[in-house]
Structures are given as structure tokens and as C-alpha cells.
């Protein structure tokens, strides 16, 4: 299977305009903080996201705490953001509900 290629900054900018809750993390990643009622809900979200990520063989960096999870997407071997990251960011929103 071929790996995705790095997107042009203008492509990422256009996506971010339509997804204003996501923020750039440097030039190579996007990040969003999701809030939940408690720790258990944040863990449950993280597990659901993990299964979705595993299906696509692409995995986020997740920081987890009481009532929140921060999700960061990047494609290390492409050296930045790819369409796969943007697609999985949208999946992350669906998983969060």
C-alpha cells in the first residue's frame, strides 16, 4: 500500500477554515482538545478513536486527563500533514459525537 504524501500549506489552510476547532501545531500537525464529563468518558473516547485509527493503520498522539483528550494528527514518514490526517481528524469529530 502506498503511503500518503504531504499536503501543500494552502490545502491545509483551506481545511482548517472549514474545521475551525482544529489548530496547527507547528507546520507539520493539527491538534484539538475535546472535553468530556469525566475521566471515564475521556478514556472511552480514546479507546473508540484507537479502534478507528487501527482500521486505517494511522495513529494519533493522544494526551488524556480528567475530562479531556487532546488529539494530534501528523504523518511522520511524509514529514507533515497528509489527506489521511485530515480524514482521520474528521473521523475523530464523529467519534467524539
C-alpha positions in Angstrom: 0.0 0.0 0.0 1.4 3.4 -0.9 1.8 6.0 1.8 0.1 9.4 1.5 2.1 12.4 0.5 2.5 15.7 2.3 -0.2 18.3 1.6 0.6 21.8 0.4 0.1 24.5 3.1 -2.8 26.0 1.1 -4.6 22.7 1.2 -4.3 22.5 5.0 -5.3 26.2 5.3 -8.5 25.5 3.3 -9.3 22.5 5.5 -8.7 24.5 8.7 -11.1 27.2 7.5 -13.8 24.6 7.4 -12.8 23.0 10.7 -12.1 25.9 13.0 -11.9 23.8 16.2 -8.6 22.3 15.0 -5.3 24.2 15.3 -2.0 24.0 13.6 0.8 22.5 15.8 3.9 23.9 14.1 4.0 23.3 10.3 3.5 19.6 10.5 0.5 18.7 12.6 -3.0 19.6 13.7 -4.4 19.4 17.2 -7.7 19.6 19.0 -8.8 19.4 22.6 -12.0 17.5 23.3 -13.8 17.9 26.6 -15.9 15.3 28.4 -18.0 14.9 31.6 -15.3 12.9 33.4 -12.2 10.8 33.1 -14.2 7.7 32.1 -15.8 9.4 29.2 -12.4 10.7 28.0 -10.9 7.2 28.2 -13.9 5.7 26.3 -13.4 8.3 23.6 -9.7 7.5 23.4 -10.5 3.7 23.0 -13.1 4.3 20.3 -10.6 6.6 18.5 -7.9 3.9 18.8 -10.1 1.4 17.1 -10.9 3.8 14.3 -7.2 4.6 13.9 -6.2 1.0 13.9 -8.6 0.3 11.0 -6.7 2.9 8.9 -3.3 1.9 10.2 -2.6 5.5 11.2 -2.4 6.5 14.8 -2.7 9.9 16.6 -0.8 11.2 19.6 -3.3 11.5 22.4 -2.9 13.3 25.7 -5.5 12.2 28.2 -6.6 13.7 31.5 -9.7 14.2 33.7 -12.5 15.3 31.4 -10.3 15.9 28.3 -8.3 14.3 25.5 -6.0 16.3 23.1 -5.6 14.6 19.8 -2.7 15.4 17.4 -2.5 14.1 13.8 0.6 14.1 11.6 2.2 11.7 9.2 5.8 11.3 10.3 7.1 9.5 7.3 5.6 12.2 5.0 7.1 14.9 7.1 3.9 16.7 7.8 0.1 16.6 7.2 -1.4 14.3 4.6 -5.0 13.7 3.5 -5.1 10.8 5.8 -4.6 13.1 8.8 -7.4 15.3 7.7 -9.7 12.4 7.1 -8.9 10.9 10.5 -9.4 14.3 12.1 -12.9 14.3 10.7 -13.4 10.7 12.0 -12.2 12.0 15.4 -15.0 14.5 15.4 -17.5 11.8 14.6 -16.1 9.5 17.4 -16.4 12.4 19.9 -20.1 12.9 18.9 
